[in-house]
Amino acid sequence: MKNENYAIIIQARSNSKRFPNKILKKINKKEILTIMLKRLKKKFRDKIIVAIGNKNCKKIVDICKKQKIKFFIGSDNNVLERHYKCAQKNKIKTIVRIPSDCPLVDPYIIKKGLKKFFSNNIDYVSNIIPPSYIDGNDVEIFSIGCLAKIFNNVESIFDKEHVTSYLKRNKKIFKIMNFKTSEDLSLKYRLTLDYEEDLIVIKKILSNKNIFLNYKSIKNIFKKNPTISKINNKFIGTMWYQKKQINS
């Protein structure tokens, strides 16, 4: 797998409507994006590209340069086009799509998905249809051919913004696979970053200043400290915003 042609493409922009500049917020003097890149670099140093929206992108570019991570600047709103052109420019055959609002995604979960992808003749692997991991560990892996098919067929603004929503509505024309964890915690805890309360939760998870906590360690922190999950529990499940569009 080490020599396979793949890249982790992290989609990032600064002008989130719900929580502006969320990935530039700091924990222990490190930006959220910096923490994410440091975590992923330990396992995937030469396999990371940050696909950046082209509006107000200087601070994100500066972080990528400081962390010596490749970056690509593309359409701010057409995230599908941004991924497709990023993959084309870098001649990537397999794309691992990770949102930047999942800063504590465990590299082991990504590796698990990659093993599934490369050992099966499929177009797409994910752990979100249906989800089972703690929200904030979203992994989607697909071939450049699969991405090209999506890119050449979508017309709606929604599909262009959410990249794989077309695929999820048209499962019969793609070979897809989902992988799960043994304990479904997808609607119990929340580690994705969309609101101020989410940032507070992530700060508490990283309160011991160890940014390299794995999934099991984070899960144990939640279980031993039930007050943490109460901080953002009103948002748990709210980001499955695609459900209506995908299943319609």
ZAMARGU-4260 file (C-alpha; in steps of 0.2 Angstrom, whole numbers, plus 5000, padded with zeros to 4 digits):
<rodrens>
0) 5000/5000/5000 | 5015/5012/5003 | 5019/5013/4985 | 5001/5014/4979 | 4996/5030/4969
5) 4985/5038/4982 | 4983/5055/4991 | 4974/5061/5006 | 4965/5077/5000 | 4960/5088/5014
10) 4947/5100/5009 | 4949/5117/5018 | 4942/5135/5017 | 4941/5149/5029 | 4924/5156/5026
15) 4913/5144/5034 | 4895/5151/5036 | 4892/5142/5052 | 4909/5145/5061 | 4920/5157/5051
20) 4939/5153/5052 | 4935/5137/5062 | 4951/5128/5056 | 4962/5143/5061 | 4956/5143/5079
25) 4970/5138/5091 | 4972/5125/5104 | 4988/5126/5115 | 4994/5139/5102 | 4992/5128/5087
30) 4979/5130/5074 | 4966/5116/5072 | 4973/5113/5054 | 4991/5112/5060 | 4985/5099/5073
35) 4977/5089/5060 | 4992/5090/5048 | 5004/5085/5062 | 4993/5070/5066 | 4992/5064/5048
40) 5010/5067/5044 | 5016/5054/5056 | 5008/5041/5045 | 5006/5049/5028 | 5020/5062/5026
45) 5021/5062/5007 | 5003/5058/5004 | 4994/5074/5009 | 4987/5088/4999 | 4976/5102/5006
50) 4963/5107/4993 | 4960/5125/4997 | 4945/5136/4993 | 4951/5152/4983 | 4943/5165/4995
55) 4954/5172/5009 | 4965/5158/5008 | 4982/5165/5013 | 4982/5159/5031 | 4979/5141/5026
60) 4992/5142/5013 | 5004/5149/5026 | 5001/5134/5037 | 5003/5122/5023 | 5020/5130/5019
65) 5025/5129/5037 | 5021/5111/5038 | 5029/5107/5021 | 5012/5100/5015 | 5007/5101/4996
70) 4992/5112/4993 | 4980/5116/4978 | 4970/5131/4977 | 4953/5129/4968 | 4935/5134/4967
75) 4928/5140/4984 | 4910/5133/4982 | 4912/5120/4969 | 4921/5107/4980 | 4919/5093/4967
80) 4929/5103/4954 | 4942/5107/4967 | 4945/5089/4971 | 4944/5084/4953 | 4957/5097/4947
85) 4968/5094/4962 | 4969/5075/4958 | 4972/5079/4939 | 4986/5091/4943 | 4994/5079/4955
90) 4991/5064/4944 | 4982/5055/4958 | 4973/5038/4954 | 4965/5036/4971 | 4958/5050/4982
95) 4956/5049/5001 | 4944/5063/5005 | 4945/5070/5022 | 4936/5086/5028 | 4946/5099/5038
100) 4933/5099/5051 | 4938/5082/5056 | 4954/5087/5064 | 4956/5071/5075 | 4952/5058/5062
105) 4963/5043/5067 | 4976/5038/5053 | 4973/5020/5058 | 4955/5022/5052 | 4961/5029/5035
110) 4973/5015/5033 | 4959/5002/5037 | 4949/5010/5023 | 4964/5010/5011 | 4966/4991/5014
115) 4948/4988/5010 | 4950/4999/4994 | 4966/4991/4987 | 4960/4973/4991 | 4944/4974/4982
120) 4939/4979/4964 | 4928/4994/4969 | 4925/5012/4965 | 4922/5019/4982 | 4925/5014/5001
125) 4918/5024/5016 | 4914/5023/5034 | 4899/5034/5033 | 4885/5025/5024 | 4880/5021/5037
130) 4891/5029/5050 | 4897/5019/5066 | 4913/5029/5071 | 4912/5044/5082 | 4907/5059/5071
135) 4923/5067/5065 | 4931/5052/5058 | 4924/5053/5041 | 4934/5044/5027 | 4929/5042/5009
140) 4941/5034/4996 | 4937/5033/4978 | 4946/5031/4961 | 4950/5045/4949 | 4938/5036/4937
145) 4924/5037/4949 | 4927/5055/4953 | 4927/5059/4934 | 4911/5050/4932 | 4903/5061/4946
150) 4911/5077/4939 | 4905/5074/4922 | 4887/5070/4927 | 4882/5082/4941 | 4872/5098/4938
155) 4865/5103/4955 | 4874/5116/4966 | 4871/5104/4980 | 4881/5090/4972 | 4895/5101/4967
160) 4897/5107/4985 | 4896/5090/4993 | 4906/5079/4980 | 4900/5062/4983 | 4881/5065/4986
165) 4878/5060/4967 | 4886/5044/4970 | 4876/5040/4986 | 4860/5043/4976 | 4866/5032/4962
170) 4873/5017/4971 | 4868/5005/4957 | 4881/5012/4945 | 4896/5012/4957 | 4904/4998/4966
175) 4904/5003/4984 | 4909/4996/5001 | 4907/5003/5018 | 4917/4998/5034 | 4912/4999/5052
180) 4918/4998/5069 | 4912/4986/5082 | 4904/4999/5093 | 4892/5011/5085 | 4895/5028/5093
185) 4890/5039/5078 | 4875/5046/5087 | 4883/5047/5105 | 4898/5058/5103 | 4903/5072/5091
190) 4921/5077/5086 | 4918/5086/5070 | 4920/5105/5070 | 4905/5116/5065 | 4901/5126/5080
195) 4909/5135/5095 | 4903/5121/5106 | 4913/5108/5095 | 4929/5118/5098 | 4926/5117/5117
200) 4924/5098/5116 | 4940/5096/5105 | 4950/5107/5118 | 4944/5096/5132 | 4949/5080/5123
205) 4966/5088/5120 | 4968/5095/5137 | 4983/5085/5141 | 4992/5093/5126 | 4994/5076/5118
210) 4988/5079/5100 | 4992/5061/5094 | 4978/5053/5104 | 4971/5038/5094 | 4953/5033/5092
215) 4952/5021/5107 | 4960/5034/5118 | 4948/5048/5113 | 4933/5035/5115 | 4939/5031/5133
220) 4940/5050/5137 | 4922/5052/5132 | 4916/5037/5142 | 4926/5042/5158 | 4920/5060/5156
225) 4902/5061/5151 | 4900/5079/5154 | 4911/5083/5139 | 4899/5075/5127 | 4885/5086/5134
230) 4893/5102/5128 | 4889/5099/5110 | 4876/5085/5111 | 4862/5096/5104 | 4872/5095/5087
235) 4874/5076/5087 | 4867/5070/5071 | 4863/5087/5064 | 4877/5086/5050 | 4869/5071/5041
240) 4862/5085/5031 | 4863/5075/5015 | 4851/5061/5021 | 4836/5069/5012 | 4844/5073/4996
245) 4854/5056/4995 | 4838/5046/4999 | 4826/5056/4988
</rodrens>
